[in-house]
Amino acid sequence: MTYFAEIAKRRQQYEDLAAQAVEIARKKGADEASVRISGGKGITVSSRHCEVENLEFNQLQSLSVGVSKGKRNGSASTTDLSLEKITETIESALNLCEYTSADECSGLCDADLMFKGERDLKVLFPYEEDADKIVQMAVALDKTGHDVAAQYHEQGLRECERTSYFTWYGIDSMATSHGFLNSTIESDCSKDISFIAEQEGQMQRSGSMSVSRDFAKLWDDAVIAKEGAERTLAKLGATQVKTGTYQVILTRNAAQSLIGAFLNAISGKLIYRNSSFLVDSVGKDVFPEWLSIKEDPWLPSGLCSFNFDRDGVATFPQDLVADGKLCTYLLSTYTGRKLKLKSNGHASGTTNLMVVSDETHTKDFDSLLSQAESGLVIESLMGQGVNLVNGNYSRGASGYYFENGKRVHAVNEITIAGNLKEMFRAIVAVGNDYDERYRIKVGSILLPLVVSGS
């Protein structure tokens, strides 16, 4: 029997066991208890030169328990789901409570914020569980990549370096001592391809991928192979540019990183620690007034859709930014209490996000190039040069230089720099070239930036 066919049965087993573990914790003296049981199964296959390079089978399960006695907390985990080991794990967590300090902000979420009922988010689909067939798919993608490499050989594409497939079913069941009992069950799958190109002794590597909840909706091999080949060839002939201020277009891939920095800056953990440049910014302008950021955890088949966070708090669609103004911080139960606010369902991070702008400031990619006239398109970012305390931003980058709205040559070994607070406000326009492969739906972003080159 396939794992998919047994998922409903496994869910029931996990929920029954989690509820039983909570009861054991209460009987042994816990004021509050939370138990999470996670399990899953998946396959990872990689192919190189049209032969299987690696084949991994993964089947995991674990239990973690958190308990509280007099606002003193302890936690422990185990991979052995026998009642004997679960009881020992609970006892270990309770013993740890004797060595921790009391924390008035700790504990289970407010009961009125718990998720109740069921909502089908359509995040579970069957995938191919036959390893031999997935191996054949990985090799077939590899062969497609080699055909494309031969097609573009004269332009400098040397070979399809590697392909891979990934599949996963996940079950996450949770029970608490104040009545929460539910599970998240999901599927994830992806395939990717990478190429190597060469010009005048300069080697470049890039690729493409497809990711989905539904195995049947992964992109066709020829589509990702063609995109991967074009991305790799586009890196050839790269040079630096002179240091200066340029009109910069962050492609939708690079724009993900910029929005990600914003999300990190509004995390409740940084806010209550006074470690973010966006402290005391709720209700204030942080982006242009024509830009908003919306979150939808209920998006059917979304890459990051879930009904409740790891605290059991119900998620809900909400605006993080509306008309340029910051609406809220990302709060878990604990960080909300530290800030004397209620959790808004972000103990597990953000869900599916959409960056939207008004009609005047939304452009297709070619229009962004025309509006900028000349500047840099940044396709990838490197390094960790983001200081969330003061907002200073400095990242290595690569892409290409353009004039009169047309590509001139590839660019690498440059650095883009600025201050995030100023960068967010300086955004000139946003592209409509969203990419369904990412949980953050954002098009390319046009803004002026200081670029350091030769």
C-alpha positions in Angstrom: 0.0 0.0 0.0 1.3 3.5 -0.8 2.1 6.1 1.8 -0.6 8.3 0.2 -3.2 5.6 0.8 -2.3 5.4 4.5 -2.2 9.1 5.2 -5.6 9.4 6.8 -4.9 6.4 9.0 -1.5 7.9 10.0 -3.2 11.2 10.8 -5.6 9.5 13.2 -2.8 7.5 14.8 -0.7 10.7 15.3 -3.6 12.7 16.7 -4.6 9.9 19.1 -1.0 9.6 20.3 -0.5 13.3 20.7 -3.7 13.6 22.8 -2.6 10.7 24.9 0.8 12.3 25.5 -0.8 15.6 26.6 -2.9 13.6 29.1 0.2 11.9 30.4 1.9 15.3 30.8 -1.0 16.7 32.8 -1.1 13.7 35.1 2.6 14.1 35.8 2.1 17.7 36.9 2.3 20.0 33.9 0.2 23.1 34.1 0.1 23.3 30.3 1.4 20.9 27.6 1.8 20.9 23.9 2.7 17.9 21.8 3.6 17.8 18.1 4.1 14.7 16.1 5.7 15.0 12.7 6.2 12.4 10.0 6.8 12.1 6.3 8.1 10.2 3.4 9.9 11.3 0.3 12.4 10.4 -2.5 15.3 12.5 -3.9 16.9 11.5 -7.1 19.8 13.2 -9.0 21.2 12.4 -12.4 24.5 13.3 -14.0 25.5 12.5 -17.5 22.2 10.6 -17.9 23.1 8.2 -15.1 21.8 8.1 -11.6 24.1 9.9 -9.3 22.2 9.7 -6.0 19.0 8.1 -4.8 17.7 8.9 -1.3 14.7 7.4 0.5 13.5 9.5 3.5 10.9 8.4 6.0 10.9 10.3 9.3 8.8 10.6 12.4 9.4 12.5 15.6 7.6 13.8 18.7 8.3 17.0 20.5 6.7 18.1 23.8 6.7 21.4 25.6 5.4 21.7 29.2 5.0 24.5 31.7 5.0 24.4 35.5 4.5 27.7 37.3 5.4 29.6 34.0 8.7 27.6 34.0 9.2 25.8 30.6 10.8 22.7 29.4 10.9 20.8 26.2 12.2 17.5 24.8 11.9 15.3 21.8 12.2 11.7 20.6 12.0 9.7 17.4 10.7 6.6 19.3 6.9 6.8 19.5 6.4 4.0 22.0 4.5 5.1 25.1 7.4 4.2 27.3 9.8 6.6 25.4 7.1 9.3 25.1 6.6 9.1 28.9 10.4 9.4 29.4 10.5 12.4 27.1 7.7 14.1 29.0 9.5 13.5 32.3 12.7 15.0 30.8 10.8 18.1 29.8 9.2 18.4 33.2 12.6 18.0 34.9 14.0 20.9 32.8 11.3 23.2 34.2 13.2 23.0 37.5 16.2 24.8 35.9 14.5 27.5 33.9 13.3 30.9 34.9 9.6 31.8 35.1 8.4 33.7 32.0 5.0 35.4 32.2 4.8 35.6 28.4 5.2 31.9 27.8 2.5 29.3 27.5 -0.2 28.2 25.1 -2.0 30.5 22.8 -5.2 32.2 23.9 -8.1 29.8 23.5 -10.2 32.2 21.5 -7.4 32.4 18.8 -7.2 28.6 18.2 -8.1 27.2 14.9 -11.3 25.3 15.0 -12.9 23.0 12.4 -11.6 22.0 9.0 -10.7 23.9 5.8 -9.5 22.1 2.8 -6.6 24.1 1.3 -5.9 21.5 -1.4 -2.3 21.1 -0.4 -2.2 17.3 -0.6 -1.9 15.4 -4.0 -0.6 12.0 -4.9 2.8 11.8 -6.5 4.7 8.9 -8.1 6.0 6.8 -5.3 7.8 4.2 -7.5 11.5 5.0 -7.2 12.3 3.4 -10.5 9.9 5.7 -12.3 11.2 8.8 -10.6 14.7 7.7 -11.6 13.5 7.4 -15.2 12.1 10.9 -15.0 15.3 12.4 -13.6 17.3 10.8 -16.4 14.8 11.9 -19.0 15.2 15.5 -17.8 18.9 15.0 -18.0 18.7 13.8 -21.6 16.5 16.8 -22.5 19.1 19.0 -20.9 21.9 17.4 -23.0 19.8 17.9 -26.2 19.4 21.6 -25.3 23.1 21.9 -24.5 23.9 20.5 -28.0 21.5 22.9 -29.6 23.2 25.9 -27.9 26.8 24.6 -28.1 28.0 27.2 -30.5 26.8 30.0 -28.2 28.9 28.5 -25.4 26.7 26.1 -23.6 28.9 23.2 -22.7 26.8 20.7 -20.9 23.8 19.8 -18.7 25.6 19.5 -15.4 22.9 17.8 -13.3 19.2 17.2 -12.8 17.1 16.2 -9.8 13.6 15.3 -8.6 12.3 15.7 -5.1 9.0 14.4 -3.6 7.6 14.6 0.0 4.5 13.9 2.0 4.3 15.6 5.4 2.0 15.0 8.4 2.2 17.4 11.3 -0.2 16.7 14.2 -0.6 18.8 17.3 -2.5 18.5 20.6 -2.5 20.9 23.5 -3.9 20.8 27.1 -6.4 23.5 26.3 -8.3 21.5 23.7 -6.5 21.9 20.4 -6.2 18.8 18.2 -5.6 19.0 14.5 -3.1 18.2 11.7 -1.5 19.6 8.6 -1.0 17.2 5.8 0.7 18.3 2.6 2.7 17.2 -0.5 5.6 18.9 -2.0 7.6 18.1 -5.2 10.1 19.7 -7.5 12.6 19.2 -10.3 15.6 21.2 -11.3 18.3 21.4 -13.9 21.7 23.1 -14.1 24.0 23.9 -17.0 27.6 25.0 -17.5 28.6 27.5 -20.1 32.1 28.8 -21.2 33.4 31.8 -23.1 37.1 32.7 -23.4 38.0 30.5 -20.4 35.3 32.0 -18.2 32.9 29.4 -16.8 29.4 30.1 -15.7 26.7 28.0 -14.1 22.9 28.5 -13.7 19.7 26.6 -14.2 16.0 26.4 -13.6 13.4 24.5 -11.6 9.8 23.8 -11.1 8.0 23.4 -7.8 4.4 22.5 -7.0 2.1 20.9 -4.5 0.8 18.7 -7.3 3.2 16.4 -9.1 1.1 16.6 -12.2 1.6 20.3 -12.5 5.4 20.4 -12.5 6.6 22.2 -15.6 7.5 20.3 -18.7 11.1 19.2 -19.1 11.6 21.2 -22.3 10.4 24.4 -20.6 12.7 24.4 -17.6 15.7 23.1 -19.7 15.2 26.0 -22.1 15.0 28.6 -19.3 18.0 27.1 -17.6 20.1 27.2 -20.7 19.2 30.8 -21.5 19.9 31.9 -17.9 23.4 30.2 -18.1 24.3 31.7 -21.5 23.2 35.2 -20.3 26.0 35.2 -17.7 28.8 34.9 -20.3 31.0 37.9 -21.1 30.3 39.5 -17.8 32.3 42.6 -16.8 32.1 45.2 -14.0 30.7 48.7 -14.3 31.9 52.0 -12.9 30.9 52.8 -9.4 27.9 55.2 -9.2 24.2 55.5 -8.8 22.1 53.6 -11.3 18.5 52.8 -12.1 18.4 49.2 -10.9 15.8 46.6 -11.8 15.7 43.7 -9.3 14.2 40.8 -11.3 11.4 38.9 -9.6 14.0 36.5 -8.2 16.2 39.2 -6.6 13.1 41.1 -5.5 12.2 38.1 -3.4 15.3 38.8 -1.3 14.4 42.5 -0.8 10.8 41.6 0.4 12.3 38.9 2.5 14.5 41.5 4.3 11.3 43.5 5.0 9.6 40.5 6.5 12.5 39.8 8.7 12.5 43.4 9.9 8.9 43.2 11.0 9.2 39.9 12.9 7.9 40.2 16.5 11.1 38.8 17.9 13.2 41.6 16.5 10.6 44.3 17.4 10.3 43.4 21.1 14.1 43.2 21.3 14.3 46.7 19.7 16.6 45.2 17.1 14.9 46.3 13.9 15.0 49.6 12.0 11.1 49.3 11.8 10.4 49.5 15.5 7.4 51.8 16.2 6.5 51.8 12.5 3.0 50.4 12.5 0.7 53.0 10.9 3.6 54.8 9.3 4.7 55.0 5.6 7.3 52.4 4.8 6.6 51.9 1.1 5.2 54.3 -1.6 1.5 54.9 -1.1 0.6 53.0 -4.2 2.1 49.7 -2.9 0.5 47.1 -0.7 1.6 43.6 0.6 -1.2 41.1 1.1 -1.0 37.7 2.8 -3.3 34.8 2.0 -2.7 31.6 4.0 -5.9 30.1 2.5 -4.7 30.2 -1.1 -5.8 26.8 -2.6 -2.7 24.7 -3.4 -0.5 27.6 -2.3 3.2 26.7 -1.6 2.8 28.1 1.9 -0.9 27.6 2.8 -1.8 26.4 6.3 -4.8 26.8 8.6 -2.9 27.3 11.8 0.6 28.1 13.0 2.8 26.1 15.3 1.0 27.6 18.3 -2.3 26.4 17.0 -3.4 30.0 16.2 -5.8 30.3 13.3 -4.3 32.0 10.2 -6.4 34.5 8.2 -5.9 36.7 5.1 -4.5 40.1 6.1 -2.7 43.2 4.9 0.9 43.5 6.0 1.2 46.8 4.1 -1.8 48.9 2.9 -1.3 52.0 0.7 2.4 52.1 1.8 1.6 52.0 5.5 2.8 49.1 7.8 -0.3 47.4 9.2 1.1 45.0 11.7 4.1 43.1 12.9 4.5 39.3 12.5 3.4 38.0 15.9 3.5 34.6 17.5 1.8 34.0 20.9 5.1 34.7 22.8 6.2 37.8 20.8 2.6 39.2 20.9 2.6 39.0 24.7 6.0 40.6 24.9 4.6 43.5 22.9 1.2 43.4 24.8 -0.5 42.4 21.5 -2.4 39.4 20.3 -0.8 36.8 18.0 -1.8 37.1 14.4 -0.8 33.6 13.4 2.8 34.0 12.5 4.6 31.5 14.8 5.4 29.6 11.7 6.4 32.6 9.7 4.6 34.1 6.8 2.4 32.3 4.3 1.6 33.2 0.6 2.3 36.9 -0.1 1.4 39.2 -2.9 3.0 42.5 -3.6 0.5 44.7 -5.5 0.6 48.2 -6.9 -1.8 50.5 -8.6 -2.3 50.5 -12.4 0.0 53.5 -13.0 3.0 51.9 -11.2 2.5 48.4 -12.5 4.5 47.6 -15.7 5.6 44.7 -17.8 9.3 44.0 -17.8 10.0 45.7 -21.1 8.2 48.8 -19.9 10.5 48.9 -16.8 13.5 48.8 -19.1 12.1 51.6 -21.2 11.2 53.7 -18.2 14.7 53.4 -16.7 16.3 53.9 -20.1 19.7 52.8 -18.9 21.0 51.0 -15.8 21.4 47.5 -14.3 19.2 44.5 -14.2 20.1 42.4 -11.1 19.3 38.8 -11.5 21.0 37.3 -8.4 22.3 38.5 -5.0 25.0 37.0 -2.8 26.3 37.5 0.7 24.8 38.4 4.0 25.2 42.2 4.1 21.9 43.1 5.6 21.9 44.9 9.0 18.3 44.8 10.3 19.2 47.0 13.3 19.9 50.1 11.2 18.7 49.0 7.8 22.1 49.2 6.0 22.1 47.0 3.0 25.1 45.7 0.9 25.0 42.7 -1.3 27.1 41.2 -4.0 25.2 41.1 -7.3 25.2 39.9 -10.9 23.0 40.6 -13.9 23.4 42.8 -17.0 23.9 46.4 -18.0 21.3 48.0 -20.4 21.0 51.2 -22.4 18.0 52.6 -24.2 15.9 49.8 -22.8 18.2 47.1 -24.4 20.6 44.7 -22.9 24.3 45.5 -23.6 26.4 43.1 -21.6 26.4 40.8 -18.6 27.7 42.2 -15.3 29.2 40.5 -12.2 31.4 41.1 -9.2 29.5 44.3 -8.3 27.9 45.4 -5.0 24.6 47.2 -4.6 24.1 49.2 -1.5 21.7 51.5 0.4 19.5 51.7 3.4 16.4 49.5 3.4 14.2 52.2 4.9 15.2 54.5 2.1 15.2 51.8 -0.5 11.6 50.7 0.2 10.4 54.3 -0.1 12.4 54.9 -3.3 10.7 52.1 -5.3 9.6 53.6 -8.6 7.6 50.8 -10.2 6.8 47.1 -9.8 6.6 44.6 -12.6 3.7 42.3 -13.3 6.0 39.4 -14.1 5.0 37.3 -11.1 6.5 33.8 -10.7 4.2 31.0 -9.5 7.3 29.1 -8.2 7.7 31.3 -5.2 5.5 31.9 -2.1 6.2 35.7 -2.5 4.4 36.9 -5.6 6.4 39.9 -6.6 7.4 41.2 -10.0 10.6 43.0 -10.9 11.3 46.1 -8.9 12.7 49.4 -10.2 14.6 51.7 -7.9 17.8 53.8 -7.8 20.8 52.3 -6.0 24.4 52.9 -5.4 26.5 50.3 -7.3 30.1 49.6 -6.6 32.2 48.1 -9.4 35.5 48.9 -11.0 
